[in-house]
């Protein structure tokens, strides 16, 4: 009797282990299959985005172009790619790199009597509420210190300039580089948004507000007026009010828009000529480089691909970087 019970128990354990092992293999196989299929779907979506950008042969870049439908992200019907798999969701977001304020613009020398690039970022930071949010330094080097918008810009310049001295200008706040460990700042232009975490004053809460509004694209030194957020447009000049910025947005979405290669002429109907003269060098209606984010979702599993594209004439846009995650 005892022997029979032992054999039955042993057989139960073996069967249970076998069933569990089989279940794990099936799950692993399914995960591998989904991952492989997701990778090819992400690539297909990216190529679809490339075709949309290639189809745009206009001298503008706006939401009225073939790819413009996906400027804010949009779901793609699986049937479009002949996908029969149930419970699968696809999406694409196509954003010109210069639809945001280029962070490296702060290092551009101010034009005498026209535009002070430092002040653009100060205005943006103030519009985001950084002058009264009481956000304390996140780096640990300046405990309890709250950096003002102007001090944040000075610290940003310190991060990128090649000297080892604190930024010092008679008409601006001073930097803090000389108070930090040697070589803490790299002395080079910013290429990744995450680098801003190292700069005193750029706290996580502030960065969350800032991320949708700035780009670290090293090739962007102009802003696409057809796609720039309203708050970025307002930050360009002291004399651009919230109503003025809304007027620009309304114009680009109207039958008279978008802005084309004659940006300054069209803008002069909306703003004072002196303001237009000050900011016209910062603005364009065209975009060459794009960031494409594609998504494939299987139930609880989500896969992404981030691709940077560069277009040239009528050719298919070239992939300059690709990241799967």
Secondary structure, 3 states (H helix, E strand, C coil): CHHHHHHHHHHHHHHHHHHHHHHHHHHHHHHHHHHHHHHHHHHHHHHHHHHHHHHCCCCCCCCCCHHHHHCCCEEECHHHHCCCCCCEEEEEEEEEHHHCEEHHHHHCCCCCCCCCHHHHHHHHHHHCCCCCCCCECCCCCCCCCECCHHHHHHHHHHHHCCCCCCCCCCCCCCCCHHHCCCCCCCCCCCCCHHHHHHCCCCCHHHHHHHHHHEECCCCCCCEECCCCCHHHHHHCCCCCCHHHHHHHHHHHHCCCCCCCCCHHHHHCCCCCHHHHHHHHHHEECCCCEEEEEEEEEECCEEEEEEEEEECCCCCCCEEEEEEEC
